[in-house]
């Protein structure tokens, strides 16, 4: 049943693909590949479970609880300054049309 649906879907995609213009073909191809990736990830595992078994935790200390928010404001302002620098740099450059 799945193969029949997949075959019909491919045929429909190829039919639409043949009658479209080039810019629309790029958009449709991208959307189709994204859709197929989502469908492939949404499949149930063969064993019918939730995937591989969870590992049993071994003895010993856990990972250090390092915070990820230290320096985030500095990183944000560095990115903002770099973005402004790039915008100013390319806005002064004469356009090559």
PyMOL commands that set and color helices and strands:
alter all, ss='L'
color gray80, all
select helices_A, chain A and resi 2-19+22-41+72-92
alter helices_A, ss='H'
color red, helices_A
deselect
rebuild
show_as cartoon
